[in-house]
């Protein structure tokens, strides 16, 4: 089944139909979801979601644009959320220079702190990097992020940068953008990245693929992404689903689901 490696179901865009939508995922072939924290609040909701739904796991972290809210005290709280049994990653963390706030110096401090946190709690990282290719790579290399492991979410850089991350044995989150007509650079990168390093993701509620571009995104759109990857790679849709699920289970250290997961007892 499809493994959704990056969604934000805590987002208010899902307030009206969250439960209905999440319960319907399985019948549409979506087997597992990583709900990714991006702020202190969303980490709290992520913890609630993974407690409520057997197929949801969580990533705990603060997005670069939200790092202005961090201090020593709440950082301790954040770290404590990493000990929850269904927390499988630290993220999303990184650098975002598209938005001016907070200033890069602040973003860098908390990126480094959260990378170190991931190392200490022994979890892989989910990296958000936008218009900050060089600084992200510099920090990751300096802190030996290859020893931590992780995924570059919503990969948007060139294949040359992809090579650097492959050298660190990182995975690449590929989402709706790969279906866009003008995504030539990303299609080249996907062609270049080995299939064993690709994860499927949506970044819901953002970045819906064609033909639903501009609308609210959800994991139900992942078949469009898988189909686009299949075309670029010249393999079947089923192979893409199977390989990317295996990749995600490797990275997040999740075993294949067993039959008892069929009755989602605590819905
Ligand atoms: Ni995200």
Boltz pocket constraint, residues with backbone or C-beta under 6 A from the ligand:
constraints:
  - pocket:
      binder: B
      contacts: [[A, 6], [A, 8], [A, 36], [A, 92], [A, 203]]
      max_distance: 6.0
